[in-house]
Amino acid sequence: MELYYEAIDTLKGMISRPSFSRDEAAVADYLQQTWQSAGHTVHRKGNNLWIVSPGFDLNKPTLLLNSHIDTVKPASGWTKDPFNPEESEDEKLYGLGSNDAGASVVSLYTAFTQLIGKEQAYNLIFLASCEEEVSGKNGLESALADLPPIAFAVVGEPTGMQPAVAEKGLMVLDCVSIGKAGHAARNEGINAISLAMKDIEWFHTYQFPEKSDFLGPVKMSVTIIHAGTQHNVVPDRCEFTVDIRTNEFYPNEKLFELIKEQVGCEVKARSFRLNSTRTALDHPFVKRAVMMGKEPFGSPTLSDQALMPFPSVKIGPGNSARSHAADEYIGLMEIREAIDTYVRLLDGLKL
């Protein structure tokens, strides 16, 4: 019980320190000091913090426990101070980042301290990373470069402690259709909007054949469009943006090549980094979760899982519907149950 109360106190300390993405230094300083005071050697790179289990053995596989310390900025509509941790009579703790993902940070840390108290068949690393909300390059990716090879990761995000074994990826395309300018009153020029409409219709209607049992089909949405300078000029350029949510059958670079073959516009991908992920149902962690009554599912929302080139499962306390919403909260019992569940899932696990 003492560890549980320490976890709540740490979470309150996190909430009271604004930690927007790329500006997490205050909360990183606080957590580093808190965990060092508890007797741990805390490694730091930028605003990423990690602790390695004692007696690290390169002959054992290494298991990573990861969640993030950054938050989005408060949404409009808060009726409470987002930076004042407030407990309600029905045992809810309100505050920005309480649900996404401060509760996961403190629950994973507490589980880590319990798991390293006995011999395990794996090494354990606890990593509290930054810049997750913006998929920043100084976050998880930067920290992984300094860590030993990882065999498997548990990613703390609000899933109601159900295991997300698959996660949609993201690729954003900037597209340009090129026409020829002319006067709108005469039959001249090539209208770039008309050219773009053909490709936009393709993005809107095309279905890639491989559908995922957990994630469904690849979803493509045209979300921004710009063209034209004035009413009487046939536009020679139409720019539009496509948001693509991928499944595990289509790595981003492969999908990009397939799309280029189908459309007439110029296509440029902003990044190929955020691929879809999938962990097999026969993985020992997933099998144990199912034995405990958990139900594997596919997550439509993006996390740092997308940057992990090794198997991972996203599981943590809270509800993703509360993330980024006004009056965000976490139930105190959710944290207590999360700590217990993490330990039961991982204690004695053989990878």
C-alpha positions as CSV (number, residue, x, y, z in Angstrom):
1,M,0.0,0.0,0.0
2,E,2.9,2.4,0.7
3,L,4.1,2.1,-2.9
4,Y,0.6,2.9,-4.1
5,Y,0.5,6.1,-2.1
6,E,4.0,7.0,-3.3
7,A,2.8,6.5,-6.9
8,I,-0.2,8.9,-6.3
9,D,2.1,11.5,-4.7
10,T,4.5,11.3,-7.7
11,L,1.6,11.7,-10.2
12,K,0.4,14.8,-8.3
13,G,3.9,16.2,-8.6
14,M,3.9,15.5,-12.3
15,I,0.5,17.2,-12.8
16,S,1.6,20.3,-10.9
17,R,4.5,20.8,-13.4
18,P,3.6,21.7,-17.0
19,S,5.3,19.3,-19.4
20,F,4.2,20.1,-22.9
21,S,6.0,18.2,-25.6
22,R,9.5,19.5,-26.2
23,D,9.3,21.4,-22.9
24,E,9.4,18.6,-20.3
25,A,12.5,19.7,-18.4
26,A,10.7,20.6,-15.1
27,V,8.9,17.3,-14.8
28,A,12.0,15.4,-15.9
29,D,14.0,17.1,-13.2
30,Y,11.4,16.3,-10.6
31,L,11.2,12.6,-11.6
32,Q,14.9,12.2,-11.8
33,Q,15.3,13.6,-8.3
34,T,12.4,11.5,-6.9
35,W,13.7,8.2,-8.3
36,Q,17.3,9.0,-7.3
37,S,16.1,9.7,-3.8
38,A,14.6,6.2,-3.8
39,G,18.0,4.7,-4.4
40,H,18.0,4.2,-8.2
41,T,20.7,5.2,-10.7
42,V,18.7,7.3,-13.2
43,H,20.2,7.7,-16.7
44,R,19.2,10.8,-18.7
45,K,19.4,11.9,-22.3
46,G,17.6,15.2,-23.0
47,N,14.3,14.8,-21.1
48,N,14.3,10.9,-21.4
49,L,14.9,9.1,-18.1
50,W,15.6,5.4,-17.6
51,I,16.6,2.9,-14.9
52,V,18.3,-0.5,-15.6
53,S,17.6,-3.5,-13.3
54,P,20.5,-4.5,-11.1
55,G,22.8,-7.3,-12.3
56,F,22.2,-6.7,-16.0
57,D,23.1,-9.9,-17.9
58,L,23.7,-9.7,-21.7
59,N,22.8,-13.4,-21.9
60,K,19.2,-12.7,-20.9
61,P,16.6,-11.0,-23.1
62,T,15.8,-7.4,-22.2
63,L,12.2,-6.3,-21.5
64,L,11.4,-2.5,-21.7
65,L,8.7,-0.8,-19.7
66,N,7.9,2.5,-21.4
67,S,5.5,5.4,-21.0
68,H,5.8,9.2,-21.7
69,I,6.0,12.3,-19.5
70,D,4.9,14.9,-22.0
71,T,1.4,16.2,-22.4
72,V,-0.6,18.2,-25.0
73,K,-1.7,21.7,-24.1
74,P,-5.0,22.0,-22.2
75,A,-8.1,21.8,-24.4
76,S,-10.7,24.5,-24.0
77,G,-13.5,23.8,-21.6
78,W,-11.6,22.9,-18.4
79,T,-13.6,23.7,-15.3
80,K,-10.7,23.0,-13.0
81,D,-7.0,24.1,-12.9
82,P,-5.3,21.6,-15.2
83,F,-2.0,22.0,-13.2
84,N,-3.6,21.6,-9.7
85,P,-4.0,17.9,-8.9
86,E,-7.5,17.6,-7.4
87,E,-8.9,14.5,-5.7
88,S,-12.6,14.1,-5.7
89,E,-14.8,12.3,-3.2
90,D,-15.3,9.4,-5.7
91,E,-11.6,8.8,-5.9
92,K,-10.8,10.5,-9.1
93,L,-7.6,12.5,-9.6
94,Y,-8.1,15.4,-12.0
95,G,-5.2,17.2,-13.9
96,L,-3.6,17.5,-17.3
97,G,-1.7,14.3,-18.1
98,S,-3.3,12.3,-15.3
99,N,-4.8,9.8,-17.7
100,D,-2.4,10.3,-20.7
101,A,0.0,9.1,-19.5
102,G,1.1,10.0,-16.0
103,A,-0.9,7.1,-14.5
104,S,1.0,4.7,-16.7
105,V,4.4,6.3,-15.8
106,V,3.9,5.9,-12.1
107,S,2.2,2.4,-12.4
108,L,5.0,1.0,-14.5
109,Y,7.7,2.5,-12.3
110,T,6.1,1.0,-9.2
111,A,5.8,-2.4,-11.0
112,F,9.4,-2.1,-12.0
113,T,10.5,-1.6,-8.4
114,Q,8.6,-4.8,-7.3
115,L,9.8,-6.9,-10.2
116,I,13.5,-6.2,-9.7
117,G,13.2,-7.4,-6.1
118,K,13.6,-11.0,-7.3
119,E,15.4,-12.9,-10.0
120,Q,13.7,-12.8,-13.4
121,A,14.5,-14.6,-16.7
122,Y,15.0,-11.2,-18.3
123,N,16.7,-7.9,-17.8
124,L,14.3,-5.0,-17.1
125,I,14.6,-1.3,-18.2
126,F,12.1,1.3,-17.2
127,L,12.0,4.3,-19.6
128,A,10.0,7.5,-19.1
129,S,10.4,9.2,-22.5
130,C,9.5,12.6,-23.9
131,E,8.0,14.1,-27.1
132,E,5.5,11.2,-27.5
133,E,2.6,13.5,-28.3
134,V,4.5,15.0,-31.3
135,S,6.4,11.8,-32.3
136,G,9.6,13.9,-31.8
137,K,13.0,12.6,-32.7
138,N,14.4,13.6,-29.3
139,G,12.0,11.3,-27.5
140,L,11.9,7.5,-27.5
141,E,14.0,7.1,-30.7
142,S,16.9,9.1,-29.2
143,A,16.8,7.0,-25.9
144,L,16.6,3.7,-27.8
145,A,20.0,4.5,-29.5
146,D,21.6,4.3,-26.0
147,L,19.9,1.1,-24.8
148,P,20.9,-2.5,-25.3
149,P,18.8,-4.6,-27.8
150,I,15.2,-4.9,-26.6
151,A,13.3,-8.2,-27.0
152,F,9.9,-6.9,-26.0
153,A,8.2,-3.8,-24.7
154,V,5.2,-2.9,-22.6
155,V,4.0,0.5,-23.6
156,G,1.9,2.4,-21.0
157,E,-1.0,4.2,-22.5
158,P,-4.7,4.4,-21.4
159,T,-6.3,1.2,-22.6
160,G,-8.3,0.2,-19.5
161,M,-5.6,-2.4,-18.9
162,Q,-6.6,-4.4,-22.0
163,P,-3.7,-5.3,-24.3
164,A,-3.5,-3.5,-27.7
165,V,-1.5,-6.1,-29.8
166,A,-1.8,-4.0,-33.0
167,E,-1.7,-0.3,-33.7
168,K,-2.4,1.7,-36.8
169,G,0.5,3.5,-38.4
170,L,0.4,7.0,-39.9
171,M,1.7,8.5,-43.2
172,V,0.9,12.0,-44.3
173,L,1.2,12.8,-48.0
174,D,1.5,16.3,-49.6
175,C,0.2,16.1,-53.1
176,V,0.4,18.6,-56.0
177,S,-1.6,18.5,-59.3
178,I,0.0,20.7,-62.0
179,G,-2.2,22.3,-64.7
180,K,-1.7,25.3,-66.9
181,A,-2.9,28.8,-66.1
182,G,-5.4,30.6,-68.4
183,H,-8.2,33.1,-68.5
184,A,-11.5,31.7,-67.1
185,A,-13.5,33.5,-69.8
186,R,-11.8,31.7,-72.6
187,N,-11.3,28.1,-73.4
188,E,-7.7,28.0,-72.3
189,G,-5.5,26.5,-69.7
190,I,-5.6,23.2,-67.8
191,N,-7.5,23.3,-64.5
192,A,-5.4,21.9,-61.8
193,I,-8.5,21.5,-59.6
194,S,-10.1,19.2,-62.1
195,L,-6.9,17.1,-62.3
196,A,-6.7,16.9,-58.5
197,M,-10.4,15.9,-58.3
198,K,-9.6,12.6,-60.1
199,D,-6.9,11.7,-57.6
200,I,-8.9,12.9,-54.6
201,E,-11.7,10.6,-55.8
202,W,-9.2,7.7,-55.9
203,F,-8.0,8.4,-52.4
204,H,-11.6,8.6,-51.3
205,T,-12.8,5.3,-52.8
206,Y,-9.8,3.0,-53.2
207,Q,-9.6,0.0,-50.9
208,F,-6.3,-1.8,-50.5
209,P,-7.0,-5.6,-50.6
210,E,-5.3,-6.7,-47.3
211,K,-7.6,-6.1,-44.3
212,S,-6.4,-6.6,-40.7
213,D,-8.6,-8.6,-38.3
214,F,-7.7,-6.1,-35.5
215,L,-7.2,-2.9,-37.5
216,G,-9.4,-3.2,-40.5
217,P,-8.5,-1.7,-43.9
218,V,-6.0,1.1,-44.7
219,K,-7.9,4.4,-44.3
220,M,-7.1,7.4,-46.5
221,S,-8.6,10.8,-45.9
222,V,-8.0,14.0,-47.9
223,T,-8.0,16.6,-45.1
224,I,-6.6,19.9,-46.6
225,I,-6.9,21.5,-50.1
226,H,-5.5,24.7,-51.5
227,A,-5.9,26.1,-55.1
228,G,-6.5,29.3,-57.1
229,T,-5.5,32.9,-56.7
230,Q,-8.6,34.8,-58.1
231,H,-12.0,34.0,-59.6
232,N,-11.1,34.6,-63.3
233,V,-7.8,32.6,-63.5
234,V,-7.8,28.9,-64.3
235,P,-5.5,27.6,-61.5
236,D,-2.3,25.9,-62.6
237,R,-1.6,24.3,-59.2
238,C,-3.7,22.4,-56.6
239,E,-2.2,21.2,-53.4
240,F,-3.9,18.7,-51.1
241,T,-2.9,16.7,-48.0
242,V,-3.8,13.1,-47.4
243,D,-3.9,11.5,-43.9
244,I,-3.3,7.7,-44.2
245,R,-3.8,5.3,-41.3
246,T,-2.1,2.0,-42.2
247,N,-2.4,-1.6,-41.0
248,E,0.3,-4.2,-40.4
249,F,0.2,-5.5,-44.0
250,Y,1.5,-2.3,-45.5
251,P,4.8,-0.7,-44.4
252,N,4.7,3.0,-45.1
253,E,7.4,2.9,-47.8
254,K,5.7,0.0,-49.6
255,L,2.3,1.8,-49.5
256,F,3.9,5.0,-50.8
257,E,5.2,3.2,-53.9
258,L,1.8,1.5,-54.5
259,I,0.0,4.9,-54.3
260,K,2.5,6.6,-56.7
261,E,1.6,4.0,-59.3
262,Q,-2.1,4.9,-59.1
263,V,-2.3,8.7,-59.1
264,G,-1.3,11.4,-61.5
265,C,-0.3,14.1,-59.0
266,E,3.1,14.6,-57.5
267,V,3.3,12.9,-54.2
268,K,5.7,13.5,-51.3
269,A,5.6,11.7,-47.9
270,R,6.4,13.8,-44.8
271,S,7.9,10.7,-43.1
272,F,8.0,6.9,-43.3
273,R,8.8,6.6,-39.5
274,L,5.4,5.8,-38.0
275,N,4.6,2.3,-39.2
276,S,1.7,0.0,-38.1
277,T,2.7,-2.6,-35.5
278,R,1.4,-6.1,-34.6
279,T,2.5,-8.6,-32.0
280,A,1.6,-12.3,-32.5
281,L,-1.2,-13.7,-30.3
282,D,1.1,-16.6,-29.3
283,H,3.7,-14.3,-27.7
284,P,4.2,-15.3,-24.1
285,F,3.0,-11.9,-22.7
286,V,-0.1,-12.0,-24.8
287,K,-0.9,-15.6,-23.9
288,R,-0.5,-14.7,-20.2
289,A,-2.8,-11.7,-20.6
290,V,-5.5,-13.8,-22.3
291,M,-5.2,-16.4,-19.4
292,M,-5.9,-13.5,-17.0
293,G,-9.1,-12.7,-18.9
294,K,-7.8,-9.8,-20.9
295,E,-9.0,-9.2,-24.5
296,P,-6.5,-8.3,-27.2
297,F,-7.5,-5.5,-29.5
298,G,-6.3,-3.2,-32.3
299,S,-5.7,0.4,-31.4
300,P,-6.6,3.2,-34.0
301,T,-4.5,5.8,-32.1
302,L,-0.8,6.3,-32.5
303,S,1.8,5.9,-29.8
304,D,5.6,5.4,-29.5
305,Q,4.9,1.8,-30.4
306,A,5.2,3.0,-34.0
307,L,8.9,3.7,-33.4
308,M,9.7,0.3,-31.9
309,P,11.5,-2.2,-34.2
310,F,10.7,-5.1,-31.8
311,P,7.5,-6.7,-30.5
312,S,5.4,-4.6,-28.1
313,V,2.0,-4.4,-26.4
314,K,0.2,-1.2,-25.4
315,I,-1.5,-1.6,-22.0
316,G,-2.2,0.9,-19.3
317,P,-4.6,2.4,-16.8
318,G,-7.3,4.9,-17.9
319,N,-9.4,5.4,-20.9
320,S,-8.2,6.9,-24.2
321,A,-11.5,8.9,-24.5
322,R,-10.3,11.1,-21.6
323,S,-7.0,11.9,-23.3
324,H,-6.7,15.4,-24.6
325,A,-10.1,16.2,-23.2
326,A,-11.1,18.9,-20.7
327,D,-11.2,17.9,-17.0
328,E,-9.0,14.9,-17.7
329,Y,-8.8,12.4,-14.8
330,I,-7.7,9.0,-13.6
331,G,-9.4,6.8,-11.1
332,L,-7.2,6.1,-8.1
333,M,-8.3,2.5,-8.1
334,E,-7.3,2.2,-11.8
335,I,-3.7,2.9,-10.7
336,R,-3.8,0.4,-7.9
337,E,-5.2,-2.3,-10.3
338,A,-2.6,-1.4,-13.0
339,I,0.3,-1.9,-10.6
340,D,-1.1,-5.3,-9.6
341,T,-1.8,-6.3,-13.2
342,Y,1.6,-5.3,-14.5
343,V,3.3,-7.4,-11.8
344,R,1.0,-10.4,-12.4
345,L,1.7,-10.2,-16.2
346,L,5.4,-9.9,-15.9
347,D,6.6,-11.8,-12.8
348,G,8.2,-15.0,-13.8
349,L,7.5,-14.4,-17.5
350,K,9.8,-16.2,-20.0
351,L,10.3,-14.5,-23.3
